[in-house]
Amino acid sequence: MLLPELKLRRDKIRALMARQGIDAAIITCNVNLLYTCGRIVSGYLYLPLGQPAWLFVKRPNNLSGEHVRPLRKPEQLPELLEECGIPAPARLMLEGDELPFREYTRLAACFPGAEVLPCGTELIRQARSVKTEAELEMFRRSAVAHARAYAQIPSVYREGMTDRELSVEVERLMRQEGCLGLFRVFGRSMEIFMGSLLAGDNAAQPSPYDFALGGRGLDESLPGGADGSPLLKGQSVMVDMGGNFYGYMCDMTRVFSIGRLPQQAYDAHKVCLDVQEAVAQAARPGAVCEDLYNAGMEVVRKAGMTDRFMGTVQQARFIGHGVGLEINEAPVLAPRIRQELEPGMVFALEPKIVVPGVGAVGIENTWAVTSEGVEKLTLCPEDIVEM
């Protein structure tokens, strides 16, 4: 990755640090290293406020450069900083919401003279929420590959398949188009493998994870997604795979059907498309996330489908979420979220309705906030596709 792009990202973090009087940050979590270094290493990026950043690396051991130094353990950091002519920090920021307690306290103990602040995760996620032009281009490229994979889904369906077997075929299509396979999620208790495929009433199964819809899953150790049930005529099949093609999590959901569905399913799908249209029309810089959520919910209320919107037994209380290097970033379109949209933010909008006896219908697209409105990034047919 080009140095000007990395400097732009680091300077966004520095600007937020300066507002809080923070002298330096130590960045060591994978996603944040990818954001600030363009790659993942085992080590530490030391980001001072007014000087170039230094990368101290344990592994891989073949990296070199003007501001790259090897190290074996974090206790070497103060000595290495002194050798590099960098003064000790008075106020030091660490990734408090991501680092294990033991690693956090070990790093903090390396700088006994500093006030150590745990706000690094929140601040870096804030910086990451507004994408650069280079990041937006990664989303656009991902969206094209994502759409190519989805266009091939009807060709891999075979009568008599289980939902697991179809999911495997969809995952294969995604990988063939270049999907990296890894589905990065923020949060200690958030897990998923590539995405989910939900067929029939499995779409209504509640999940412990904070996803729009759950699914039973194949085992209690990973309770989400396909559960091995046979695909039957009259069922919907909702495919929601994460498009991690270039490190950025483009999010897209499309609905397929085994034969013709009951009319109520198509009516509910139309409501979801209407929610998407209402939110997209209202979304622009300065729009408040809660207001966008309410605009979407008003469409659902008028249609009389609130009892099936975003689940039945357990209903998700959001209709959209930011995406980026992780699938769940800011902003979040949900009640009580008063954050305003800014140009460069990217979010997934996913209104979904569960039809008992049929399955889930709805839509999910990834959108970029522009100076005047929003740009739809995931361009793929949005009607229910019969297989």
Sequence and secondary structure as in RCSB ss.txt:
>XXXX:A:sequence
MLLPELKLRRDKIRALMARQGIDAAIITCNVNLLYTCGRIVSGYLYLPLGQPAWLFVKRPNNLSGEHVRPLRKPE
QLPELLEECGIPAPARLMLEGDELPFREYTRLAACFPGAEVLPCGTELIRQARSVKTEAELEMFRRSAVAHARAY
AQIPSVYREGMTDRELSVEVERLMRQEGCLGLFRVFGRSMEIFMGSLLAGDNAAQPSPYDFALGGRGLDESLPGG
ADGSPLLKGQSVMVDMGGNFYGYMCDMTRVFSIGRLPQQAYDAHKVCLDVQEAVAQAARPGAVCEDLYNAGMEVV
RKAGMTDRFMGTVQQARFIGHGVGLEINEAPVLAPRIRQELEPGMVFALEPKIVVPGVGAVGIENTWAVTSEGVE
KLTLCPEDIVEM
>XXXX:A:secstr
  HHHHHHHHHHHHHHHHHTT  EEEE SHHHHHHHHSS  EEEEEEESSS  EEEEEESTT   TTEEE SSGG
GHHHHHHHTT    SEEE BTTTS HHHHHHHHHT TTSEEESBHHHHHHHHHTB  HHHHHHHHHHHHHHHHHH
HTHHHH  TT BHHHHHHHHHHHHHHTT        STT   SSEEEEEGGGGG   SS SSS    SSTTS SS
  S B  TT EEEEEEEEESSSSEEEEEEEEESS   HHHHHHHHHHHHHHHHHHHH STT BHHHHHHHHHHHH
HHHT TTTBT SSS  S SEEE SSSSSEEEEESTT   B  TTBEEEE  EEEETTTEEEE BEEEEE SSSEE
E      S EE 
